[in-house]
Amino acid sequence: MRNIIAISGGLSTPSSSRTLAEDLGREAVESLRSRGEQAAVELVELRDHAHAIMDNMLTGFPTGEFAELMERLVEADAIIVVTPTFSAGISGLVKSFFDVVEKEKLEGMPVLMAATGGTERHSLVIEYAMRPLFAYLKAIPVGTGVYAATSDFGGEGAAALRGRVQRAATELADVVAGAPRRVKQDDFVDFETLLRRSA
């Protein structure tokens, strides 16, 4: 079973970011199933963890349900990240969340990046804000990012958005299907390794 975590940075309920995250997750699962891979998606709304994210920033470590979420995140086979666009950049909530993820934990993680906004003018936010973030974290962003403006959720824009969603989800499925399953990394160093380091 392949596990995908879809992260929505939307602040309202419902939100266009959540809608897009759900659509991308559904398409990724279907694309993996067409390759003979079983998959499941866990939707995470960061607004539900806002206080825990800030507590983690202040204390230096996650606790409770948020700590469990972080464990599931680093053990996932892929992540989908959808952020609303604020002030021509990604939301502070999304940035804060990835600020508290240990850098090496997402190394080699396939990532599908997406963003929502009021107009098409901010569509490059994926390239100038999200892609550098995940490059720094040494994740593997897929080539196609999905930007959805308000007009894309209805009328003439809906068909074009669906095409972008399908393309990006297919790219994510290609990477996941060709990758070994991620294994949990222990946070401790065995005694023999410590002895070698001190020698």
N, C-alpha and C positions, 0 to 999 in steps of 0.2 A: 504494500500500500504506500503510495506516494502522498506525503502531507504538504499542503500548501497553506501558508498563512497570508490572508489578504488584509492589509492594514488600511483603514480609512481614517484620514485626519479631519474629516468633517466635524463641524462644531454644532450643527443643528440636527434635529430629528424630525423628519427624515432629511437626508442631505444628498446632493448630487454626487459627492465623493463616495458615499456608501453605495449608491446605485451603481456607479461605475465599477467599484471594487467587486460587487456581487456579479455583475456581467462578465468581468474579466475572469473571475474565479470559475464561474460556470463554464465558460468557453475553454479554459485551460483543462478542466476536468474532462470535458467531452473530447478534446484533442488528445489527451493522454489515453483515454479509453479506446479511441480509434487505433491506437498503437498497441493495444493489449495490456495497458498499465491501469491498475485500479488507483484511484486518487480521491482525496477528500480535501475540502477547503474549510478552514476555520476563519471566520470573519472577526476581526478585532477593531473595535472603534476606540481610538485613542482618547476621545473625550471622557470615556468611562474610567480611564487610568490617569487623568491629568494630575491629580493630587499625588499619586504614587510616583509619577515621573519626576515631579518637583522634589518630593522627598528623597528620591534616589540621587538627584543632582546635589542636594544639600548634605546627605549622609555618606554618599559614595557607594551605597549598595542597595539592591532591591529587597523588598520584604513581601511576605504573604502571597496573595494571588498574583501580584505583579512579578515576583521572583519566578513563579511557576510559568507565567507567560514568557518571560525571557528564556527559560529553559526550552520551552516548545519552539520559540523563535529560532534559536541556534540549531535545533535538531530538525527543523523543517527541510524539505527537499527544495523548496523555492519560496520566495515571498513576492507578493504583489503590494505595491505601495501607491496609494492614491492620496494626493494632497490638494486642498483648495489653494488657490493663488491669492496671496495677500501682499499688497504693496509691491507687486511685480516679483515676488519670491515665494518660496514654499512657506507653509504655515509654521509659526514658532513651535506649535505643539509637535508637529512631525520632526522638526529639527531637534527639539529637546529630547524626543524619544531616541533618536539615533545617536545623540550625544552621550546617552547613558549606556549604550550597547558597547561592550568591549570590542575594540577595533578588530582584533584577530578572530573574533567569534563568527564574523560573517564572511571570512575569506573563502572564496570559491562558491559563494551562495548565488544561485541564479535569481535575478531580480527583474520584475516587470514594473516599469515606472509609468505613472499616469498622474494627470493633474486636471483639475476643473477650474473654471473661471467664468466671469460674466461675459467676456468677449474673446474673440480669437487673437486679440493683440498680445496676449500674454502666453501664447502657445510655446514660445522658446524657453519657458521656465524649466522644462524637462532637461533641455540641453545645457543651460548655463547654471542651473542650481542643483538639479537632482543627479545628473550623470557624474559631475565631479565629486559629489558626496559619496556615491557608491564606489567610485574608483578609489577614493581615499580608504574606504573600508575594505578594499580588495574583493568586493563582490563581483559578480558577472552580470552586468545589465544587458538585457536583450537589445537588439538593434532598434526595434520599433517602440517608441514611447507613445502613449495615447493621451492627447489633450482633448477635453470636451468642454465646449462653451455652452452657455445656457441654451442657445438655439439648436444645439446638436441633440437635445433630448426630446425633440418633437419636430414634426413637419419634415421638410426636405433634408435637414441635417442628420436625421436619425439613421438613414440607410448608410451614409458615409461613415458615421461613427461606428455602426455595427461592423462594417468592413475593417476598420482600424482595430477594433477590439478582437476580431477573429484573427487578423494577421499577427498581432502582438501575442495573443494567447497561443497560437500555433508555434511561434518562435520560442516561447517559454517551454512549451511541451517538448519541442525538439531537444532543447538543452537538458531538461530534466530526464527525458527518456534515455539519453545517451550518457548520463552521469551515474556513478555508483551511489547507492543510498548513503546519506550522511549518518555518521555514527556519533554518539555522545562522546564529548571530550572530557576526560576527568580534569578537575581543577587542581589535583595534587600531583606532585612529582615523586616517583618511587625512590626509595632509599639508595639503590645502586646508582641511579642517575645523579643524585645529590653528592654521593661520594666521588664520582668521576669529576664533577664540577669543582670540588674542593681540592682535588689532587693537583 
